[in-house]
C-alpha cells in the first residue's frame, strides 16, 4: 500500500504545470516544474504526520519510485504536448524521440518491476529539452546544440546508473 504522504507530495507536482499558462519565456516556466520534481521525496517526509523523522523517507523505495515514475510520465507528457504545439522548434522532433525512448524504459520498469530498465533507457528527454530551450533563449549557434548532447548523455547514463543500479 502506498503511503498517503507519497501520494500527496507526488500529486503536488501537477501544480507547477499551471505556470505553462503564464506569459513568460518557456525556459522560466521550467524552473518550478524542475524544483517540484527534485523535492517531492522530501515533501513526502514533511507531509507524513505519523513520522516526523525525515531520515526515514526512502526515495529509493519501490513505493516512492512507482509514484515518481507515474508523475514523471504525466509531467513529461504535458511538457511534450505544450512544446510540440506552443514552443515548436527545429529540435522538437529529437525531443519527441527522446521522450518515446524514456517512456519505453518506464513501461518496461512498470511491467517488470526492474529498475535496471531505467538505466537501459535513461532520461535524456528532460535535460536535453532544458539545455536546448536555454540555448534557443540565448540564440546559440546550432553547433552548440549538437555538442551539448554528448555531456548530457554521459551525465544521464552515469546518473541513472548510480541512482537505479547501485
N, C-alpha and C positions, 0 to 999 in steps of 0.2 A: 504494500500500500504506500502510495506516495504521500509524503509529509505535506500538510496544508501550507506550511511556510515556503516550501519549494515551489508549489503551485502559485502562491501569491506573488512571490518575487519574480518568477518567470513570467507571469501574466503582466506584470508591470512593464515588461519590455515592449509591449504593444504601444504604450503611451508616447514614447518619443517618435513613433511613426507619424504622429499628428503634425510634427514640425514640417513634414513634406508639403503641407498646405500654406506655409508661411512664405511670403515673397522675399526670400534671401537667396544668395548663391547656394547651389546644391552642396558644395563642399562644406559649408557651415551647417547644413541640415544633417550631415553625417555625424557630427560631434555628439549630440545627445544619444543618438542610436548606438554609437560605439561605447559610450560611457555606461549606458544601461546594460549592454551586453557584458561588460567587464565586471560589473559589481553585483549582478543578480545573485551569485552564490553568497556573497557577504550579506546582501539584503535578506536572504532566506534565514540566515542566522539571527539577524536583528529582529525579524518578524516573529521568529519562533519564541513564543511566550513561555513555553514549557521548559526550555533550556536556554539560559542566558549566556552560556559559555560559547563564544564564537569559535573556540578551538575545536568544538565538536562538529562544526559544519564541514562536511566532506564533499568537496567539489569533484572528487574522483568517483563518488558512489554511483552505482547504476541508476539509482533513483534520480539523482541530480542530472546525470548525463542524458538520460532519456528525455526529461523535460527540456533540457538545454537544446538538444538537437531538434526537438519539435519547434521550439521558439525560434531557433536559428532559421529553420525552414520557412516559417511564417514571415519572419523579418526579411530574409533574403528574397523571398518571392515578391513581397511588396516592393522592395527596393528595385528588383529587376523589372517589374511591371512599370514602376514610376520612371526609371531611367530609360526604358525602351520606348516610352511614349512621350515623356516631358523633357528628357535630357539626352535624347539620342545624339550620339557622336560617331565618328568613323570607327572607334574601337568597341562600340556596343556589341557587335557580333562575337568578338572574342570574350567579352564579359558573359554573354549568354552561354557560350561553350563551357566556360569555367564554372558557371552556375550548375549546368547539367552534370558536369563531371563530379562536383561535390555532392549533388543530390543522389547520384548513383551510389556513392560511398555511404551516405546517410541511410538510404534504403537498405543496402546490404547490412549495415550496422543494426538497424532496427529489426530486420528479418532474422539475422543470425546471432544477435546479441554479442557481437565480436568487435571490440573497439579497434582492433587492427585494421578494420575496413576504413576507418577514418585516417589511418596513416597511408594506406594504399591510394586513397582518394583525398589528398589534402585540400584544405580550404584555400585555394588560390583566388577564388572569386572575390571575397571581401577586400583583402589587401591590394589586389590588383585594381579593383574598382576605385578604391580610395586614392591610390597613387595616380592613376590615370586622370581622375577628375581634378586632383590637385594640379597636375601638370597642365591640364586643359585650362584651369582657372589662371595659371601663371603664364599661359601661352607658350609653353615649352615646345621645342622642336620635336618632330616625330621620332628622331633617333633616340632621344632620352626615354621615350615610352618603351621602345624595344629593349634598350639597355637595362631599364629598371626591372624587367621581368626576371632576369637571372637572379639578382639578390632576393627578390620577393619569393621566388620558388625555392631557393636554397633555405631561406629563413623558415618558410612554412613547412617544408619537409622536416627540418630539424625540430621545429616547434611541435608539430603533430606527433612525431616520434617520441619526444620527451614527455608529452602530455598523455598520449594514448597507448604507448607501448611499454614504457619503463614503469 
